[in-house]
Amino acid sequence: MNKQFNKNPFNKTTRGLEYYKKLQVFAEQELDNRFEDLALFIRNVILEKDTPKSLPHELSKYDLIVLVPVDKKFPNRWSITPNIECCTQIYNDKDSKSITVEKFLSAPIIQYKNELYTLQNFVFAIAYSGSIHWQPSFEANQPNLNQLYNDVICEISETSLRLIHDISRCLVAAYKGIFEKFDGNNDGYSDIMSRQPMIVNNGQLIEDGYGDPTLLFNHSYLQIPIAEQVNYGIRICLELQMLNTLQQGFIFVYGNRHQKNISLSCEHNLKFLIFKTFSQNRTSLNKTIKVPVNVDMFQKPFTIEMALYKNGYLSISINEYLQHCEKIPTNFSIYNGKLITGANLDGEKFGNFLCSVESIEAIDTLNIIHTIFMSGVRRLSRFDGLQLPPDIIKRPARR
């Protein structure tokens, strides 16, 4: 079989890649004659979700979360003139918070007289009036952008120029990890700085119960895009160590908020590991399997496995031994989505645990394993070619 399972899911010919590179140059060199690069980026990279093979379409396909780092006080406005209030700092690489792209674009950064203008209004006012003379097409019932340009932007031109560069830096930082994946980087790390799991605490490597390096998930997550694999089941394995500092949280979820496919998840509390399958359309696919937590799980690492086979068999194992196996009424195939470790699909509810290794594998109709993704803090071994029926008791998972 020549099928390549661990290839990068992103297509280098995706429309939008060139806009990022131009915006990166504009932001880094603080150019003052390429304002259109920012407007083109927002239009072609963020807003065109319904355009096939565009970057927004690709990101939507895998349901990846993009957060924008902004100044802690954003979008606070300050009085610039008697009639103009404006947010004067948007980018801050030392004291920042993270917000969604949607909240970033819709933030009211300017007030002129009694009218509020969003960040997107600000950028497009320059594009419509002062840079490339677009015809407005993205905003229904939008405010008077000619007035914004002539009466505000031209009036506070130095502040406007600084804000344009600030906005560009924010978007370059937000999309950096995503574009590295398009360039072939398939590492398992968080694209969002504020959501990265910790490997060092107080100058010391974080260690598990065996004294080996590990990652601490606490208000952090990794998200891994998973491309469609028709007629293949999925196997998700992690090497964990429990912490007793959080009553309940998420270990991982495989799913896609934009689709109605069955999702797989594992949650934790101080008494159980809670494995779930969930479908919005078919309640018969909703299953909850609780595996009791023991003292050893808080003292040293252990492995968990959740596998859903093509024929609907669901297998759960702990420390390489089968704990639960049942058939659910589904004909499953791996679909376009993501595995998010450390949080729910929204990236808003978190878990608290140590994790050294995670892997995603495809399972063919002969129950043979094929690696899609592996990441860990040590050199890892693969199980490609291993035949693993859903009901076999001993299930290799430790790398």
Rosetta blueprint (number, residue, H / E / L):
1 M L
2 N L
3 K L
4 Q L
5 F L
6 N L
7 K L
8 N L
9 P L
10 F L
11 N L
12 K L
13 T L
14 T L
15 R E
16 G L
17 L H
18 E H
19 Y H
20 Y H
21 K H
22 K H
23 L H
24 Q H
25 V H
26 F H
27 A H
28 E H
29 Q H
30 E L
31 L L
32 D L
33 N L
34 R L
35 F L
36 E H
37 D H
38 L H
39 A H
40 L H
41 F H
42 I H
43 R H
44 N H
45 V H
46 I H
47 L H
48 E L
49 K L
50 D L
51 T L
52 P L
53 K L
54 S E
55 L H
56 P H
57 H H
58 E H
59 L H
60 S H
61 K H
62 Y H
63 D L
64 L L
65 I L
66 V L
67 L E
68 V E
69 P E
70 V E
71 D E
72 K L
73 K L
74 F L
75 P L
76 N L
77 R L
78 W E
79 S E
80 I E
81 T E
82 P L
83 N L
84 I E
85 E E
86 C E
87 C L
88 T L
89 Q L
90 I L
91 Y L
92 N L
93 D L
94 K L
95 D L
96 S E
97 K E
98 S E
99 I E
100 T E
101 V H
102 E H
103 K H
104 F H
105 L H
106 S H
107 A L
108 P E
109 I E
110 I E
111 Q E
112 Y E
113 K L
114 N L
115 E E
116 L E
117 Y E
118 T E
119 L H
120 Q H
121 N H
122 F H
123 V H
124 F H
125 A H
126 I H
127 A H
128 Y H
129 S H
130 G H
131 S H
132 I L
133 H L
134 W L
135 Q L
136 P L
137 S L
138 F L
139 E L
140 A L
141 N L
142 Q L
143 P L
144 N L
145 L H
146 N H
147 Q H
148 L H
149 Y H
150 N H
151 D H
152 V H
153 I H
154 C L
155 E L
156 I L
157 S H
158 E H
159 T H
160 S H
161 L H
162 R H
163 L H
164 I H
165 H H
166 D H
167 I H
168 S H
169 R H
170 C H
171 L H
172 V H
173 A H
174 A H
175 Y H
176 K H
177 G H
178 I H
179 F H
180 E H
181 K H
182 F H
183 D L
184 G L
185 N L
186 N L
187 D L
188 G L
189 Y L
190 S L
191 D L
192 I L
193 M H
194 S H
195 R H
196 Q L
197 P L
198 M E
199 I L
200 V E
201 N E
202 N L
203 G L
204 Q E
205 L E
206 I L
207 E E
208 D L
209 G L
210 Y L
211 G L
212 D L
213 P E
214 T L
215 L E
216 L E
217 F E
218 N E
219 H L
220 S L
221 Y L
222 L E
223 Q E
224 I E
225 P E
226 I E
227 A L
228 E L
229 Q E
230 V L
231 N L
232 Y L
233 G E
234 I E
235 R E
236 I E
237 C E
238 L E
239 E E
240 L E
241 Q E
242 M E
243 L L
244 N L
245 T L
246 L L
247 Q L
248 Q E
249 G E
250 F E
251 I E
252 F E
253 V E
254 Y E
255 G E
256 N L
257 R L
258 H L
259 Q L
260 K L
261 N L
262 I L
263 S E
264 L E
265 S E
266 C E
267 E E
268 H E
269 N E
270 L L
271 K L
272 F E
273 L E
274 I E
275 F E
276 K E
277 T E
278 F E
279 S L
280 Q L
281 N L
282 R L
283 T H
284 S H
285 L H
286 N L
287 K E
288 T E
289 I E
290 K E
291 V E
292 P E
293 V L
294 N L
295 V L
296 D H
297 M H
298 F H
299 Q H
300 K L
301 P L
302 F E
303 T E
304 I E
305 E E
306 M E
307 A E
308 L E
309 Y L
310 K L
311 N L
312 G L
313 Y E
314 L E
315 S E
316 I E
317 S E
318 I E
319 N L
320 E L
321 Y E
322 L E
323 Q E
324 H E
325 C E
326 E E
327 K E
328 I L
329 P L
330 T L
331 N L
332 F L
333 S L
334 I E
335 Y L
336 N L
337 G E
338 K E
339 L E
340 I E
341 T E
342 G L
343 A E
344 N L
345 L L
346 D L
347 G L
348 E L
349 K L
350 F E
351 G L
352 N E
353 F E
354 L E
355 C E
356 S E
357 V E
358 E E
359 S E
360 I E
361 E E
362 A E
363 I E
364 D L
365 T L
366 L L
367 N L
368 I E
369 I E
370 H E
371 T E
372 I E
373 F E
374 M E
375 S E
376 G E
377 V L
378 R L
379 R L
380 L L
381 S L
382 R L
383 F L
384 D L
385 G L
386 L L
387 Q E
388 L L
389 P L
390 P L
391 D L
392 I L
393 I L
394 K E
395 R L
396 P L
397 A L
398 R L
399 R L
